[in-house]
Amino acid sequence: MTTRAQPTIAGSTFYLLFNLVTGIFWFAVLVTLLAVSSGLLIVWVGFPLLVLTLLITKGAATIERSWVRASLGVEIPSPYRPIPEGSALVRARALITDPGVWRDFAYWMLMLPLGIVEFTLVVVFWPAALGLIAAPFYRGFLPTIEIDFGYGDPWVVNSFAKALPLTAVGIVLALLTIPLLRGVAAGHGKLAKALLGPTRTSVLSAEANRLHASRARGVESAEAERRRIERDLHDGAQQRLVAVAMSLGRAKGKLDSEPEAARELIAEAHADAKLAISELRDLARGIYPSVLGDRGLDPALSALAAKCPIPVDLTVDVEPRPPTAVESAAYFTVAETLTNIAKHASATRAEVKVTRTDSSVVVEVTDNGLGGATVRPGGGLAGLADRAATIDGVVVVLSPVGGPTVIRTELPCAW
């Protein structure tokens, strides 16, 4: 939600001048419909008419939010609860019990008296100020003006020069009118945001739900990573080390009786030990590459790009250096994306841009492949989203059929 500090004077004047028209119209329509539907609730006609009244109220409020945004620069999010699936009766009940719709109705009840006040301020102050400013130019079409201050001779306005002080007064009045009307418009914007927007409680509830889902995805991602490490250890290094132990045991038994066979077994164990070390090194690099911790994202991503089987144009600008968790998420996002591109995209070139904003690191990977990539549960892109979610990051995928594919990840540097 974003709001300009003060609305413009043109937008304020236009809104305050014409808000009375919408206020009168919707007040008359909604009060009439509510009165009729309430009176008919004793028969079946009243209920659908009440639902229609609330739907009209909701539609009017939606238009008003756009009108307030365009005129006053106040962004007001939709406050309504999701409409549940089910029968028409279930949907109607959800509409009637939605507090956002009734706050919309309260807003329109206030708009008639409030619109009268706002309209009066505009039609009193602006005509007075502009009339005084232009007084020297139409003075000749009016009778001689005499202004008596109660002492001495009266001030007679009968020439262009003698009307110039009225222009000065008009300029002062205009200078006072501008902040007055902007202040009234800003106050109206705050009222509209309070009644037509979500309440603080609903905003906090939605944020809590989002964080809960994000944390759940993060836990699932960490658990999947743990299972992968266990599987790699079991299928790789662990088997190698078992083979080393068995070879050394056999060599020990033949050391005195068959020294030549024992030497071959030791050589075999030595080779298996080197393979186990290599596999452990690759596994550790998959957990957190040492070059990333020592030298940062640029060298680490340069190493990734060099290993990619297709050409990769790399641009990295992340100064000041982001937190370790953000660097790790950015690194593995690029690593997994380049792996997916090499395997599935049939691309001939990729581009990686990593930039730093005031509050986040943005990773954008583009390829010229076939496109058509989608986020599916259990898929590679879902894994990217889950990894980003561990630090409240967001992944956006744009991949029309035929390409190009753009995967944009925003990782906040504070959470």
Buried (B, 14 or more C-beta within 10 A) or exposed (E): EEBEEBBBBEBBBBBBBBBBEBBBBBBEBBBEBBEBBEEBEEEEEBBEBBBEBBEBBBEBBBEBBEBBBEBBBBBBBEBBBEEEEEEEEEBBBBBEEBBBBBBBBEBBBBBBEBBBEBBEBBEEBBEBBBEBBBBBEEBEEEEEBEEEEEEEEEEEBBEEEBBBBBBEBBEEBBEEBBEBBBEBBBEBBEBBBEBBBBBEEBBEEEEEEEEEEBEEBBEBBEEBBEEEBEEBBEEBBBBBBEBBEBBBEBBEEBBEEBEEBBEBBBEBBEBBBEBBEEBBEEBEEBEEBEBBEEEBBBBBBBBBBEEBEBEBEBEBEBEEEBBEEBBBBBBBBBBBBBBBBBEEBBBEBBBBBBEBEEEBBBBBBBBBBBBEBEBEEEEBBBBBBBBBBBBBBBBEBEBEEEBBBBBBBBBBBEE
